[in-house]
Amino acid sequence: MKYVSTRGASNLGHFSEVLLTGLAPDGGLAMPERIPAFSPAELEELRPLSYPELAYAVMRPFIDDIPEADLRRILSSTYTEAAFHSPEITPLTRLGNSELYVLELSNGPSLAFKDIAMQFLGQVFEYTLGQRDQHLNILGATSGDTGSAAEYAMLGKARVNVFMLSPHGRMSPFQQAQMFSLNEPNIVNIAIEGVFDDCQDLVKEVNADAQFKHNYHIGAVNSINWARVMAQAVYYFKAYFALGLPAGALADFSVPSGNFGNVFAGYLAKLMGLPVGKLIVASNENDVLHEFFATGNYHVRPAAQVTQTSSPSMDIGKASNFERYLYLITGGDGTQTLSWWAEVGAGRPVKLASSAHWDSVKASGLLGSRSTHAERLDTIRRIDAQFGRLIDPHTADGVLAGERFQRPGVPMVCLETALPAKFEETVQEALHRRAERPARFVGIEQAPKHFVVLPNDVQTLKGFIAQKLG
C-alpha cells in the first residue's frame, strides 16, 4: 500500500515513510492510495478476534512494509491488560436498559482515548527507528489529552525525543500536571502564549520548513499522523462486534470532536465495510464542525474567536483532519482539496452547500451537534442520577448528541473521551463532589512542574529546538 497527499502529491512511500514524516511535502496529509473494504463474510470472521488480533486484521491492509510476525508482536505488546486495565482493552457498557452505550476508551496510562493509538505509535516508532538505526524528534500540539498520551507512550524510548506544545493556561489542572510533572530527558513541554490552534499552526509551520525538518529529524504524533487514525478505527470494529448485532445490522456512533481525527477514524471504519449508520460529530461552543454539517460552510475561527470552555480538549477553531474528509468526499481529488485549503488559509469559508460535493457529505452519514456549558453540566447530572455513571464533560457532549440523534431500534455508541478525574472542576460544579482518580495520580497537581513558556512565534520555537538538540 502506497500513500498520497490530500493536496495532490503522489508516492509518499509506504507506511513507515508516512509514519516518520507526518505532513506531506506539499503540506497535505497522508492518505492510502485506496481504502480496502471487508466483505460481509470477512467481517463475520473478525467478530470473535481478540483486540490485538482484530487490530492486526484492520491495520494490515495499510501496512505492507513490516513483516507479519513483527507487526503481530508490536500489537500484542501494545494492547495488553496491564496497560489498559481490561482484557477487552475497550469495554462497551450499556446505560441501563437504554439503547445508549458508552465505549470505554480511557483506561490507558494517561486516562484518555488517545492512549489507544498513542501506545501503538510508541511501539511502532521504536521498531521502525531501530530497523533504520535512526532517531526522531517529535513535535506535537495538544489541547489537553494528546500531549500526556504521547509523552507516556514515549517514556523510555531512547530513539525518540518529544517537544510538546500546549496553550499556556488553557488546560485543566490535572491535564497540565500530567504533562508538566514529567521530568524525563526525552520529554520537553512548551507552553505557548496562545490557544491550541496557534500551537497546531506552529507545528505545521515547522514542518513546512523542509530544511529544518530534515536537519532536526522532525516527526509528528498529532492526529495528522496517519498511524493514529488507522489505529483508532480498530475500536469502532471492536465496539460494533461487542453489541452482538446480527450481521449487517446498523449501529450509530456519537463522537466528541475537536480536531476531527476520532470521528474520521469512524468514517474510515465505515468505508472499510463496517455497518456504521450515522456518525454524530459532537462539538462544544466552538462549533465550526457543527456549522459545516448544518450549513455546508466550513468557516475556520481565528484564535481570538476560540472560546475557552468546560470541555477544553475541543476548544479548536480549525480541525486538521477535516482535510482528509474533504479529500474523500471529492473522490480523492487533491487539486480540489488544495483549492479549498487555500480558501481556508486566506481566512475565507469553504462553501459546499451549493456544490455537487454536498450530496457526498449528506450521503456520508455525518451529522453535527453543539452543546453549551449548562447542557454539559445537566448531562453529567442526568447520567449520574439515571445510570450511576460518572462521565467527563467531553463525553457528556457526546452523550447529549447521541440522545438527540438516537433512532428507534438502532444502538447509539457514545465514545468516552477521558476519565472524569481529569476535569474535577466541572464535575464538582455539576455534582458537588470530586471524581475518583487512580491512586497513581493522587496529588499530581502538587508535583514539581517542568516546562518553558514561549511566545507564539515560529522562529523562537525553531531556535529553542535547535538549541536543545545542539
C-alpha positions in Angstrom: 0.0 0.0 0.0 1.4 3.3 -1.1 0.4 6.7 0.2 -0.5 10.0 -1.4 -1.2 13.6 -0.2 -4.6 15.1 0.3 -3.2 18.0 -1.8 -2.1 16.0 -4.8 1.4 14.8 -4.2 1.8 11.2 -5.1 4.1 8.4 -4.0 4.8 9.4 -0.4 6.1 5.9 0.1 4.8 3.1 2.3 3.6 3.1 5.9 7.0 3.5 7.6 7.7 6.6 5.5 4.5 8.4 6.4 4.8 7.2 10.0 8.1 9.1 10.4 7.4 12.2 8.2 4.0 13.4 9.4 2.9 16.1 6.9 3.4 15.5 3.2 5.9 17.7 1.4 3.1 19.8 -0.2 1.6 20.5 3.3 -1.2 17.9 2.9 -2.0 14.9 5.0 -1.0 11.3 4.1 -3.8 9.1 2.8 -3.6 5.5 1.5 -4.0 5.4 -2.3 -7.1 3.2 -1.8 -9.2 2.1 1.1 -9.8 -1.7 1.2 -13.1 -2.9 2.4 -14.1 -6.2 4.1 -17.0 -8.2 2.6 -19.9 -9.2 4.9 -18.4 -12.7 5.2 -15.0 -11.3 6.1 -16.5 -9.1 8.7 -18.1 -12.1 10.4 -14.7 -13.8 10.6 -13.4 -10.8 12.6 -16.1 -10.9 15.2 -14.5 -13.4 17.7 -11.0 -12.0 17.5 -9.1 -10.6 20.5 -8.2 -6.9 20.4 -4.6 -7.5 19.2 -5.8 -9.9 16.5 -8.5 -7.5 15.4 -6.0 -4.7 15.3 -3.8 -6.8 13.0 -6.7 -7.5 10.6 -7.8 -3.9 10.4 -4.3 -2.4 10.1 -2.6 -4.9 8.0 -4.0 -3.7 4.6 -2.4 -0.4 5.3 1.0 -1.7 6.5 2.8 -3.9 4.0 6.4 -2.9 4.9 6.5 -4.5 8.3 6.8 -8.3 8.4 3.7 -10.1 9.7 5.4 -11.6 12.7 6.9 -8.3 13.7 3.6 -6.4 13.4 1.7 -9.1 15.4 4.4 -8.8 18.1 4.1 -5.0 18.2 0.3 -5.2 18.5 0.4 -7.9 21.2 2.9 -5.8 23.2 0.7 -2.7 22.8 -2.7 -4.0 23.6 -2.3 -5.7 27.0 -4.5 -5.9 30.1 -1.6 -4.5 32.1 -1.6 -1.3 30.0 -5.3 -0.8 29.6 -6.6 -2.5 32.8 -9.1 -4.6 31.0 -8.7 -7.8 28.9 -11.2 -6.2 26.4 -9.0 -3.1 26.1 -12.0 -1.0 25.1 -15.0 -2.4 27.1 -18.5 -1.5 25.9 -21.1 -0.6 28.7 -24.8 -0.2 28.2 -26.5 2.6 30.1 -29.3 0.8 31.9 -31.9 -0.7 29.5 -31.5 2.1 27.0 -30.0 1.8 23.6 -27.2 4.1 24.6 -23.8 2.6 25.1 -20.5 4.0 26.3 -17.3 2.8 24.7 -14.7 2.9 27.4 -11.5 4.3 25.9 -9.9 5.9 28.9 -8.4 3.0 30.8 -4.9 3.5 29.5 -1.8 5.2 31.0 -2.9 8.8 30.6 -6.7 8.1 31.2 -7.7 9.4 27.8 -8.9 7.8 24.5 -5.7 9.0 22.8 -3.8 6.2 24.6 -5.3 3.6 22.3 -3.5 4.9 19.3 -0.5 6.5 21.0 0.6 3.4 22.7 0.8 1.7 19.3 2.7 4.7 18.0 5.3 4.4 20.7 5.9 0.7 19.9 5.9 1.1 16.1 8.2 4.2 16.3 10.7 2.2 18.4 10.6 -0.7 16.0 10.9 1.4 12.8 13.6 3.6 14.1 15.5 0.6 15.3 15.3 -1.1 11.9 16.7 2.1 10.3 19.1 3.0 13.1 17.6 6.5 13.3 16.4 8.9 15.9 13.3 11.1 15.7 12.3 14.4 17.3 8.5 14.6 17.7 6.9 18.0 17.6 3.3 17.9 18.7 0.5 20.2 19.8 -2.1 19.4 22.4 -5.3 20.9 23.7 -5.1 18.6 26.7 -5.0 14.8 26.1 -2.7 14.2 23.1 0.2 15.6 25.0 0.1 13.4 28.0 -0.8 10.3 25.9 2.2 11.0 23.6 4.6 11.6 26.5 3.5 8.5 28.4 3.8 6.4 25.2 7.3 7.7 24.5 8.7 7.4 28.0 12.0 5.4 27.9 12.1 5.4 24.2 15.8 6.0 23.6 15.4 6.9 19.9 12.6 9.5 20.4 12.5 13.0 21.9 9.2 14.8 22.4 8.7 18.5 22.1 5.0 19.1 23.1 3.3 22.5 22.6 0.2 23.3 24.7 -1.8 26.6 25.1 -0.5 28.3 28.2 -3.1 28.3 31.0 -5.8 26.7 28.9 -5.7 23.0 30.1 -7.3 21.6 33.2 -5.1 21.5 36.2 -5.0 17.7 36.0 -4.1 17.7 32.3 -1.4 20.2 32.9 0.1 18.3 35.9 0.1 15.0 33.9 2.4 16.6 31.4 4.4 19.1 33.3 5.2 16.7 36.2 7.3 14.5 33.9 11.0 15.1 34.4 12.5 12.9 31.7 15.4 13.7 29.4 13.5 12.9 26.2 10.3 15.0 27.1 10.2 18.7 26.7 7.0 20.6 27.5 6.5 24.0 25.9 3.6 26.3 26.9 2.7 28.7 24.0 1.2 32.1 24.7 -1.9 31.5 22.6 -4.6 28.9 22.0 -4.5 25.4 20.7 -4.8 26.4 17.1 -1.7 28.6 17.5 0.2 25.5 18.7 -1.1 23.5 15.8 -0.2 26.2 13.3 3.4 26.3 14.8 3.7 22.6 14.2 2.7 23.0 10.6 5.0 26.0 10.1 8.0 24.0 11.4 7.0 21.0 9.2 6.7 23.4 6.2 10.4 24.3 6.6 11.8 21.2 4.8 15.4 22.0 5.5 14.8 22.5 9.3 12.6 19.4 9.4 15.4 17.4 7.6 18.2 18.8 9.8 16.5 18.0 13.1 14.6 14.9 12.1 11.2 16.3 13.0 8.2 13.9 13.1 4.6 14.1 14.3 2.3 12.3 16.7 -0.8 14.5 16.4 -3.8 13.1 14.6 -2.3 14.3 11.4 -0.2 11.2 11.6 -2.0 8.5 9.6 -1.0 5.8 12.1 -3.1 7.3 14.8 -6.3 7.5 12.6 -5.7 3.9 11.4 -5.3 2.6 15.0 -8.4 4.4 16.2 -10.5 2.7 13.5 -10.0 -0.6 15.3 -12.1 0.2 18.3 -15.1 1.0 16.1 -14.9 -2.6 14.9 -14.5 -3.8 18.4 -17.5 -1.8 19.7 -19.7 -3.0 16.8 -18.9 -6.6 17.5 -19.5 -6.2 21.2 -23.1 -5.1 20.5 -23.9 -8.6 19.4 -25.9 -7.4 16.4 -26.9 -9.7 13.6 -24.7 -9.5 10.5 -25.3 -6.3 8.6 -27.4 -4.5 11.3 -26.5 -0.8 11.7 -25.1 0.9 14.7 -24.7 4.7 15.1 -21.8 6.4 16.9 -21.6 9.7 18.7 -18.1 11.2 18.9 -16.8 14.2 20.8 -14.8 16.0 18.1 -12.3 18.9 18.1 -9.6 18.0 15.6 -11.8 15.5 13.7 -9.4 12.6 14.0 -11.5 10.4 16.2 -14.7 10.7 14.2 -12.7 10.4 10.9 -11.5 7.1 12.2 -15.1 6.0 12.4 -15.7 7.2 8.9 -12.7 5.1 7.8 -14.2 2.1 9.5 -17.4 2.7 7.6 -15.6 2.9 4.3 -13.9 -0.4 5.2 -17.3 -2.1 5.3 -18.3 -1.8 9.0 -22.1 -1.3 9.1 -22.0 2.2 10.6 -25.1 4.2 10.1 -24.8 7.8 11.5 -21.7 9.4 12.8 -22.6 12.3 15.1 -19.9 15.0 15.4 -20.3 16.4 18.9 -18.9 19.9 19.4 -18.9 22.3 22.3 -19.3 26.1 21.9 -16.5 26.1 19.4 -18.9 24.9 16.7 -17.0 25.0 13.5 -17.8 21.4 12.6 -21.5 21.7 13.7 -21.8 24.8 11.4 -20.4 22.8 8.5 -22.8 19.9 8.8 -25.7 22.2 9.3 -25.0 24.8 6.6 -22.3 23.4 4.3 -19.9 26.2 5.2 -16.6 25.4 6.8 -15.5 28.6 8.4 -12.3 28.4 10.5 -12.3 30.5 13.6 -9.2 32.7 14.3 -7.5 32.2 17.6 -9.2 35.3 19.1 -12.6 33.7 18.5 -11.9 30.3 20.1 -13.8 30.2 23.3 -12.4 28.7 26.5 -14.9 26.1 27.6 -15.5 23.3 30.2 -14.7 20.7 27.6 -11.3 22.2 26.8 -9.8 19.4 24.6 -12.3 20.5 21.9 -11.5 24.2 22.1 -10.4 24.2 18.5 -11.2 26.5 15.6 -9.6 24.6 12.8 -9.9 20.8 12.6 -6.8 19.5 10.9 -8.2 16.0 10.0 -11.2 17.6 8.3 -9.0 17.9 5.3 -8.9 14.1 5.0 -12.7 14.1 5.0 -13.0 16.7 2.3 -10.4 14.8 0.2 -12.5 11.6 0.4 -15.8 13.3 -0.5 -14.2 14.6 -3.7 -13.3 11.1 -4.6 -9.6 11.7 -3.9 -9.3 15.0 -5.9 -6.1 16.5 -4.5 -6.4 19.6 -6.7 -9.9 20.4 -5.3 -8.8 19.8 -1.7 -5.8 22.1 -2.2 -8.1 24.8 -3.6 -10.4 24.5 -0.6 -7.5 24.7 1.8 -6.2 27.8 0.0 -9.5 29.4 0.9 -9.1 28.3 4.5 -5.6 29.8 4.5 -6.9 33.1 3.2 -9.5 33.2 6.0 -12.4 32.5 3.7 -15.0 29.8 4.3 -15.2 26.7 2.2 -18.7 26.6 0.8 -20.1 23.3 -0.2 -23.9 23.7 0.2 -24.4 24.7 -3.4 -21.8 22.3 -4.9 -22.0 18.8 -6.2 -19.9 17.7 -3.3 -22.7 18.5 -0.8 -24.6 15.3 -1.8 -21.5 13.3 -0.9 -21.4 15.0 2.5 -25.1 14.1 3.1 -24.5 10.5 1.9 -21.5 10.1 4.3 -23.8 9.8 7.3 -22.1 12.5 9.4 -24.2 15.0 11.4 -23.3 17.8 13.7 -24.3 18.7 17.3 -23.4 21.5 19.6 -23.5 21.7 23.4 -23.3 24.5 25.9 -21.8 24.6 29.4 -25.2 24.4 31.0 -26.2 21.4 28.9 -22.9 19.7 29.7 -23.5 20.0 33.4 -27.1 18.8 33.1 -26.0 15.8 31.1 -23.4 14.9 33.7 -26.1 15.1 36.4 -28.7 13.1 34.5 -26.4 10.3 33.5 -25.1 10.0 37.1 -28.6 10.0 38.5 -30.2 7.7 36.0 -27.4 5.2 35.5 -24.9 5.7 38.3 -22.3 6.5 35.7 -20.0 9.5 36.0 -18.8 10.9 32.7 -16.3 13.7 31.8 -17.5 16.9 30.1 -16.4 15.9 26.6 -18.1 12.5 26.9 -21.2 14.5 28.1 -21.1 16.4 24.8 -21.1 13.1 23.0 -23.9 11.5 25.1 -26.1 14.5 24.6 -25.5 14.5 20.9 -26.2 10.7 20.9 -29.5 11.3 22.6 -30.6 13.9 20.2 -30.0 11.7 17.1 -30.9 8.3 18.5 -33.1 6.2 16.2 -35.6 3.6 17.3 -34.0 0.1 17.1 -30.5 1.4 16.3 -28.0 1.3 19.1 -26.1 4.5 19.8 -22.5 4.1 20.9 -21.0 7.2 22.6 -17.3 7.3 22.7 -15.7 8.1 26.0 -13.0 10.7 25.9 -11.4 10.7 29.3 -11.9 9.8 32.9 -13.8 12.5 34.9 -10.9 12.9 37.2 -9.1 14.9 34.5 -11.8 17.6 34.8 -12.5 17.8 38.5 -13.7 21.5 38.5 -16.5 20.7 36.1 -17.5 17.5 37.9 -17.5 19.4 41.2 -19.7 22.1 39.7 -22.2 19.6 38.3 -22.4 17.1 41.2 -20.8 18.9 44.2 -18.4 16.0 44.7 -15.0 15.1 43.4 -14.3 12.4 40.8 -12.3 9.4 41.9 -8.9 9.0 40.4 -6.4 6.1 40.1 -4.0 6.0 43.1 -1.0 6.8 40.9 -2.4 10.2 40.1 -3.4 11.3 43.7 -1.8 14.7 44.4 -0.3 15.1 41.0 -1.2 18.7 40.8 1.2 19.4 43.7 4.2 17.8 42.0 7.0 20.0 40.7 6.4 21.2 37.1 8.9 21.2 34.3 8.1 23.4 31.3 9.1 26.5 29.5 6.8 29.3 28.2 7.4 30.6 24.7 5.7 33.3 22.6 3.6 32.4 19.6 6.5 32.7 17.2 7.9 30.1 14.9 11.4 31.4 14.8 11.6 31.5 18.6 10.3 27.9 18.6 12.8 26.7 16.0 15.7 28.4 17.8 14.7 26.7 21.1 14.5 23.2 19.4 17.9 23.8 17.7 19.4 24.8 21.0 18.0 21.8 22.8 19.3 19.4 20.2 22.7 21.0 19.9 
